[in-house]
Amino acid sequence: MQAYLFVHFREKTTPDGEQVYFGLSRDGFHWEEVHGGKPVLWAYYGDKGVRDMTIVRSQLDGRFHIFATDLSLAYGMRNQYHHSWDEIGRNGSSFLAHWSSQDLVSWTEEELIRFGNGQFGCIWAPDILWDKEKKEYILHWSSSHVSNHYGNKAIYAVRTKDFQHYTEPELFYRKEDSGVIDSAAYEENGVYYLFLKSEKNPGTIILEKADTPLGPWTRVEAFSESMRESIEEGKYEAPTAIRLEDGRWCLFLDYYGVKGAGQGYVPFVAESLSDGHFVRSDASFSFPYGFKHGTILTISMEEYERIRCHVWKED
């Protein structure tokens, strides 16, 4: 029997919201808080806040890795970013925050890893894809770039085998008629699937597929059709998905269409990624509070109990 770990942050105006939180589930639908709904890891460097987490279990050595956007709105929006998302996009951090662990409860101290040669704007929303042919990981993120005068964002990537040494960044995905953010990539039966938030044309979540991890990518129109009546443009972002124990896929989209506590993830279920037909399933879903932009990891019941019973230190 498998369980699930959701690594996320919380939408709060205080600095404790932009830290690393854990949620647990036995079925992928009903979630419980960890550590009394308080952060399990804190960011002490860079912006002193983190968002948009991703987590992976390395297939090479079994070690766990968390990466996150180095960004604090609680501190920075009032100070160096002058209440401007555009300024964050151009002048925000080109580092990603990183933690690692062997057991999901004892974690290294935060480290900041810089990518690129100063030509990127803020590096947002990392995600990790396993390239099973090359037996290495593709760490990808969204960013603006000096090459188009920090205009429409695209998805960039580096490769790594050990999460210590990385290749130079390369273009992973670009949408010609708009920016894209929040990439989330998965493999099913030898085909790769890429969820993205398109900023225009349409201004919503799209799904692309390819025969290789680096494309070329083509649109999954069945997904767009199935979501057309389920979500409004300009109100959903941060897609993340898990494969349930019965083989179905559960896609979570972060709803930000209201202010405050009404934000958080809503679920959609499909028989397969190749089918692309996702059905909104709010009635089957519950969170103790609004989980914001994160990633879900499949874990064992032993790991579930270890996290649930662990006495987390107070920071």
Disulfide bonds with the S-S distance in Angstrom:
none
